[in-house]
C-alpha cells in the first residue's frame, strides 16, 4: 500500500510546543534522568503536598512493583475543575452534542463544578466514602462526566461500563468490583435507537444482588420501574443537596478508577489506575500530542466507557483547562456528514478519532465532507437538499429530474449513476424513498430487484444529504423522471441491456398468454385492480385509477400520452407540458 506524507504547515510548526528535535531532547532526558524529568512534568498539577519520591519501581522475579509520586497528595477533580475557576469559571468546559443534531449544550467550568458537587453530595448521602466502588452505566451525556468527577472528588473508585454492554456483562463487572451503588439512566440514545439502560441494570442487579442504591438519570423520559428505597431519580435527589462539596485528599498511589477489558478473549479483567501518575501522564500527552492551546475546541470521538474516553475526553483535557466535547451519537447518523457537521457547528479544530471510524467514512467518498465544508443547506419545506460550491441553498426550478453536482443544480437531466464514485456528489440522486412506501408497494425495504420500476432502482438508498422525500414530491418529480430515464440515449449501458431484456420477455409472454379477460391483463382507468403479466393484484387506495410505470411496458411513451389524454398522470398525477 502506498504511503502519502503530509508536510506540517508552517503556521502549525511555528506554534507547536515541540518539534522533532525537541522531542528527541525530551526523550533522551527522560531516559537519562527520569526523576528530574517527571518531577518537572508533575508541576503541571496542583498538589496538596508535592512529591519528593518520583519513581520507585522494581521488576525482579516475583517482585514487580511500580509507584509514581508515592508521597504526593492531590485530588483529580480539584485539578480538573476547582483550580481553573479563578480564570476560567465562565469558559466552556464541555460541549455536549446529542444524538439528535438539534440537541446540544455548553457547560462552563462553574456549572461543571456545581453539578459535580451536587452528585458528590448525593453519593455521600448514600454512605459512599473513600475507597468504595461505584458502577457508572450511562450513555454519552453530561451526567457521565459529573459522575466520574464526583467519584474522584470524594475518593470513590469509579467503574464505567460501556452503555452498549448487555445485562450479563454489567452483572459480571458489578460482582467483580463489589460495587453497591449504580448510576444509570432510563434509556440511552444511539444512532436513533433507544437502549433500555435501566431495564438492563435491573436485570444485572437481580442476577448478582448486593446493590443498595441506584441513581437514575432521566434522559428520554421513558417509563421505568423504580424500586422504592433503592432507586432514586437524579434530578429529584439534586434538589435537596448543595453545590459545595470539599475534595478528599488522595495519595498519588490511591486508586482512581477500575476499567475492565472487553472480555473478547475470556473473562473481563479489571485494570486499576492510580491517581498521581495517571493524571500527570494524560495531562502531559494531551497537551503535547494534540498541541492544545487556549481557545482550541478539542473533540475525542471515543466513548467514556473505554480508557481513551477516560483519558482524552475527561481527565486529560480538563486537567489542562481545555474545552472538550462529548458526543452521544455515531458518525453516520442521521447522515454520513455528521462528523463534519459537528465540527462546523461547534468550530472544532482538533479531532481525535479511530482508524475504524475513518475507514467507515472513507466508503462514502468525499461527498459528506464536501457537503459540510461547503455549508450545504436543505430546503426542508420542499423535501430536497442541494449542495452548492458557493454555499447557500436553491429551490426546485421545475418538476423535472434534478441532479445536484458541485456546481449547483443541473437542469439538463444529467444521467444518474449507480456507482457512488462516479456521481458528482458521491451518490445516485438527491431524493430518498421512504422504506415504508416501498413496503406498502410490496417491494421490500430497498425495492424488488428485477421487477421494481427502473427509477426506483436508481433512487433506492440514502441520498447525499440524508433527507426524506415527501410523497407529493415523489409523485410530480417521478412523473417526468420516469420518461427521461427510459427514453434518453445517455442511459447507462448495463441498464439499457436490462431494459431490453425486460421488453423482450414481455413480448414473449404476450405471445404465450391467452386472450385477456375482464380485469386480467389489461388496465381499467377507474378500477381497483391492475394486470401485470396476466396476474390480478389489488392496488393501494391512493394508486387506484393509476398504473405503476414498469420497465416491462412495450411502449411507455405511447401509454403515457394516452393516459394523459384521459386526464390520468403517471403515478397518479396529471402530466405537465414540461414532462411530455
N, C-alpha and C positions, 0 to 999 in steps of 0.2 A: 504494500500500500504506500502510495506516495505521501510525502510529508511536506506540508507547506509551512514556512516560517513567517511569522508576522513580526515586523520590526516594531519596537516600542516607539510610540510617537514622541517627538522631542519635548512636548509640554508635559507628558507623563513622566519622562525621565527627569525633568527639571524639578518636579515637586515630590518625587519619590523619597521615602525615608532611607532606603538602602538601594544600592546597585550591586552589580556582580562583585566588584572589588570590595565594597563594604561588607557584603555577605561573607566573603571568604575570610575577611579580617575577623568578623564576629565569630565565625565558626572555629577558627584557629584558637581564638581566646577561650572559647567555651571548653575546648579540649585541654588547653594548657593550664588554665586557671578556672575550673568550673565554679569554685566557691566565690571567687571575685565576680565572675560574670553573672551568676544567678543572684548574688546579693544586690548587684546593681539593678537587675531587672525587677527584683522584688520591691524596689522603691516605688514602682508604679501603683502599688496598692496602699490602702490605709491599714496600719497595724495598731492595735491597742498596745501591743508590746512587740517591738521589732525583733526579728530572729537573729540570734548570734550563731546558731548552728545551721549551716545551709544544706549541705549534702551529707547524708550518713547512710551508706549502702554497703552491703556485703552480698556476694554471690557464691559463697562456698557451698559445697555439697551438704544438703540438709540444713543450710543456714542462709536462706535468701531473705534479705531484709532491705527495704528501700524507704527512706524517710527524707522528707524535704522540709526545711524551716521548722523543725520539730519543736522548738521552744518559742515560736512566734504565736501571737494571739490576734485573731481578726474575726470578722463576720462577713460572709459573702454578700448578704443582702445589703449591708451597710455600704460595701464597696460598689454595689450595682445601683444604689438609689440615693441613700442619705447624703453621701459626700458630694453628690452633684447638685443638691438643692440650692446651695448658695448662689451658683452661677447659672444653673440650667433648670430651675424649677418650672419655667414656662416653655421649655424646649420639648418638642415631641420626642418621647422615648420609644413608643411603639406605635406603628401604623398597622392597624388590623384591616385586612381585606377579606371580606366574606366570600363564601361560595357563590352567592348571588352578586354579580357586579354592582348592584345597587347598594349593597351594604358595605360600609367601611367606617372606620373610627380612628381618630388620632388621640393618643393618650400621652399627656405630659408627664414629666418626672414627678411633679407634685401629685397628680392624680394617681400615678402608679404607686407612690408612697402611701397614699391614703387607702387605696384598695388592698394593698399587701398587708398593711397593719390591721385592717378590718378582718381579713381572712385569718391572719395570725391569731387575733383575739378569739375568733370563732373556734379555732383549733385548741387554744388554751382553755377555753370554757369547757371543752370536752376532754380535759386532762391529758392533752398531748404535751409532752415535755421533751427535753433534750435527749436524743438517742432513740426516741420512738420512731417507728416506721409508718409512713403514710403512703398509701397507694393512690396514684392520680390516674384516672381513666377518663380523659376528656378529649373532645375534638380540638382543633386548632382555633381556639377563641381566646380573647384576652385573659379569661379566668385561668387558663393553664399557666400563664406567666405569673399571675397572682399566687396561684397555689404553690408553684415551685419556690418562689422567693419568700412566701410566707413560711414554708417549712425551714428554709435556710435561716430566716430571721430568728426563729425560736429554737433552732438547733435540732429540729426533727430531720430524719433521713427520708427523703422522698424517693419513691419508686414509680416512675412514669411508665405506664403501659400504653402502647400504641392503640389508638381508638379503633383500628380495624381488626384487632385480635378477638378471637371467639371467647365465650364464657369459660371454656376449659383452659385456654391459655391464661386468661386472667386469674382463674382459680389457682393454677399452679404457682403463679408469681405471688399471690397473696399468701398462700400457705408457706412458701419457701422463706419469705422475709418476715413472716409472723406479724403482718400488719393488722391492726384493729380499727383503722379509720380509712374510709374510701371517699375520695372526691370524684364525682362523676356528673353527668348531665342527663337530662331527659332523653334527648336524642342528639346525634351528630348529623351533619350535612356534608356530603362529599360528592362532587360531580352531579349534583341534582338529586341524589338519592339520600334517604334518611337511614341512619344506623341506630338501632334501639339500644343505646348505651345503658340506660337504667335497667332495662329488662335483662341485658347481659350480666350486669353487675349483680342483680338479684339471683340469677341462676348460679353465678360463681359463688356467691355467699352461701346459698343453700347447699352447695357441694362441699365447701371446706369449713364453713362456720367460723366462729371466733371474731367476727366483725361487730363492734359495738356501735359505731356511728357511720352514717352515710350522709354526706353533704351533697345535695343535688342542685346543679346549676340549671336554670331554665333557659334552654336555647331555642327550641321550636314552639314550646307551649303545648306539646302533645300530652295527653293524659297518661299518667304513670301511676303505678301502685306505690304508695308511701306507707311504710310500716311505722305506726306511732311509737315514739320512744327511741327509735333507731334512726329514722330518716328525717331530714330537715331540709327545707328549701334554703339555698344560699342567700337569696335576696331578702328573705324574712329574717334570717339569723343576723345579717349585716346591719339591720335596722337597730339592733339593741346593743351594738358594740361601738367603741370609739375608734377613731382613726389615728391613735397613738399607741405604739407598742415598742418597748425597748428591745434592742438587739441582744441576743445571747452571745457572750464572749466564747469563742471557739478556738481550741488549739488547732494549729495548722494540720495536725495529723488526725483530727476528729473527722468522722465520716460526713460527707456532704450528700451523696446520693448513691443508690444502687440502681444499676441498669442491666437488664437481662439480655442475653443473646437471643436471637430469633428462634432458636431451637430446631433449625433445619437439619442439623447433624446429630440430633439427640436431645436430651433434656436441656432446657434453657439454663444457662449458667449466669449467676448474678455476679457482676463486676462492681466492686466497691471503689468509689473515688473519694479521696480525702480533700480537705478544703484548701490548704495553702498552696501546695504545689500545682494543683489543678488550676486554680484561679490565676496564678501568675502566668502559667503556660498559655491558657486560652486568651488572656488579655494581650499578651505579647504577640502571639501568632495572628490574632485578629488585626492588630494594628499593622504589622509588617507585611503579612501575606496579602491582605486586601488593600494595603496602603490607605487606610482610613484616615481622613482628615475631617476636622469640624465642618459641619454643613453638608457632608455627603449623606445620601439616602441609601442605606445598605439593605439588601434582601438576600437571605439564605432561604432557598425554596424547600429545605428539608422539613421533616416533621419533628416536633419536640420529643416524640416517642423514641427517637434514635439519638445516639450520642452526638451526631453532628448538630442536631437541633438544640440539645443542651448547651453545647459549646459555642456555636456560632449563630444562634438566634437569640439566646438569652444571656448567658454568663459573660462571654467574651465581649460582645458589643456593648452591653450595659455597663460593664466594668470600665469601658473606655468612654462612657458618656455619649454613645452613638445613638443615632436614630435607626432602629431595626424594624423589620416588617415581619408580621405573622400572617401567613396565607392559608386560608381554610380550604381552598378549592384544589383543583387539579389543572394541569397545563392545557387540556383540550376541552374544557367546559366553560362557558357554553360554546366557544369557538376555539379553533386552533390558534387564534391570535391572542389568547388570554394572557399569556406571559407578557407579551409586548404591550398589550393594552394596560396591564397593571403598571408596567414601567412608565408608560406615558402619563397615566393618571396620577401617579404619586412622584413622578420625576426621579425614579430610581436611577442611580448612576453606578452602583456596584451590585452585581447579581452573581450569586454563588449557587450553582446547581450541579446536577449529577450527569455523567455521560449517558446514562439510561434515558433521562429526560431529553437530552439533546438529540440522541438517535431517534427517539419517537417523534420529535418535532421536525427533524430533517425529512421524514417521509412525506410531510405536507408541502415541501418545497419552500420557495421564497415568498409565496403569496401572503401567508399570515403575517410575516414580518413587514412586507410592503404595505399591507393594509393598515398596520399600526403606525408605521413610520410616516405614511402619507396622511395620517389623521383621517382615515376613511370614515364616512358618515353614512347613516342608514335612514332612508325615508320610511319610517315605520308605518306611517299612515297608508302608504301605497304597498307596503309589504315587500319592497325591493331595496337592496343595498347596492351601492356603487362606490368604487374606489377610484378616485381621480388623482393623477400625479401631482396636481396643483392643490389638492385638498378641496374641502367643500363637499357639496352633495348636489345631485341632479335628479329631477323628476323623470317620469317616463315620457319621452317625447311623442310616442304614438303607441298603437296596440300591437306592433309587430315584435318579432323576436329581437331582444336586445342583448348584446354581449358586452360586458364591461371589460375593457382592457386597460393598459397602463396609460392610455391617452384619453380615456373617458368613454362615453357611450359610442358604440359603433352602430349606426342605424342601417348599415348595408347588409345586415343578416350574415355576419361572419359565421362560418361553419363551426358548430360546437365540436369539441374533441372529447373522446372518452379518456384519453391519456392525460393525466393531470400535468405532466411535464411539458406538454405541447400547448396548453392553454395559456392565454396571456396572463390570467390571474391564478394559474395553477389549478383550475377546476373547470368542469364542463359548462356550467351556466350559473346565473345568479338567482335562479329560482330553486326552491326546495319543495318537494312533495311531502305532505303530511303522511306519515306512515298509517295513520288511522284512515285516511282517504283510500289508500291502497288496499287496506284490509276490507273496507266496505265494498270495493270492487273485486274482492276475492283474488287479489294479486299478491298477497303476502306483504311483508314489511318492505321489501325492495322491488316488488313487482314480479310478474311472471316472466320467465326467461324468454322463451321463443314466441310466446303468444301474446305478450304485452304490447301495447302500442309503441311504435318506434320512438315517438317523442318522450314516452315515459322512460325508455331505456336511457335516453340522453340526459334527462333531468333527474333521474334517480340518484339519491345520495346527498351528502351535505353540500350546500352552496359555499361560495368563497367567503361568506360573511356570517354564516350560522343563522340566517334569518328565516322566518317561516313565511311561506307564500299563502295568501288568503285564498279561499275558494273562488271568490269573484275574480281575482286576478288570474287564477288558473283558467277560467272559462274564456275570458276575452283575449288573453295572450296566446294560449294554445290554439285558439281558433285559426289564427293566422300562422302560428308557428308550425302546425302540422303540415300545412300545404307547402310552406317554404322548405321544410326538411325533405319532403317526399318528391319535390319537383325541381330542385336546383341541381345543377351539374356538379357542385362542389361537395356533394355528399361523399364521405369517406368511402374508399373502395370496398373495404370489408363490409360496411353497412349496405352498399349498393348490391353486393352479391347476395347478402341475406334477404334483401327486399325482393330481388328477382327470384330467389328460391321460394319465397312465400307466395309470390304471384303464380309461379309455375305449379306449386302444389294446389293452389286454389283453383286453377283452371282444370287440373287433373281431377280434383274432387267434384267439380261441377259436371264433368263428363260422366263420372260414375254414379252420381246421385240421382235418385228417382225424381220425377216431377214434383215440384214443391206444392204443398197443400197450404190451406189457410193457417196463418200463424207459424209456419215452419219454413225456414229457408228464405224468407223474404221479410221486408221491413214494413211496419204499419206506422203511419205518422202519429196517430193518437193512441196507439195501443201500449200495453204494459209488458209486451214480450218482444224478444228480438231473436232472429235466427242467425246463428253463426255456425257455418259448417254443417247445416242440417240439424242442429240441436236447438231446443227451446229453452230459453233462460229468462227468468224474471229480473228486470232491471230495478235498481233503486228508484224511489219515488221521484227524486229530483232529476232523473235521467229519462223518465217516461216521455215518450214522444220524440226522443232523440236517439241517435245511434253513436256508440263509441267508434271513433276512427280506428280502423285496424289495418295493419300493413298488408293483409291478405286481400284487400279490396282490389278488384281488377282495374278500376279507373277511379281514383279518389277525386280527381278534379271534376269529372263529369257528375259524380254523385253529389259532390258539394254544391255545384251550380244548380243542380235540380232541386236540392233541398233548400237552397237559398231562394229559389223562385217560389217554393212553397211556404216561405216565411219561417223556416226552421234552420237555425245556425248549427254549425259544427259544435259538438259537445254541449248542445242545449243553449247556445247563444246566437243571436242574429248576426249574420255576417256583415261586416262593414266594407265599404268600397275599397279601403286601403288594403284589405286582405284578399281581394278577389283576383 
